[in-house]
Amino acid sequence: MWEKVAQKTFFEYELTLYQTEQFGDKKGYQLVHRDTILGSTHDFALEVLYKMLNVQDSIPADYKGRYVSTGDIVQIDEGRKGSTFYRLEVGGWNRINRIHLR
């Protein structure tokens, strides 16, 4: 009997990480990293970015930010589909409006 193997569709997501100069600040977000990640969902892409920037051996040489932590904001740009913004909260990534990025 043949089993049908589910095929996952991967998308190319352009992720931009914004951080404040000091942990805990609520204003003054600056762009600190931009990367392209292949993933099947936003959650998957956010997880990959989080792991990449929080493990010393996987941090890119040109990365100028701190470890990803609570309050940091990520923009996922999907070209014609637009952009979606997420902020890292205690319970994980929460979708937010762009107005929070100032």
Secondary structure, 3 states (H helix, E strand, C coil): CCCCCCCCCCEEEEEEEEECCCCCCCCCCEEEEEEEEEECCHHHHHHHHHHHHHCHHHCCCCCCCCCCCCCCEEEEECHHHCEEEEEEECCEEEEECHHHCC
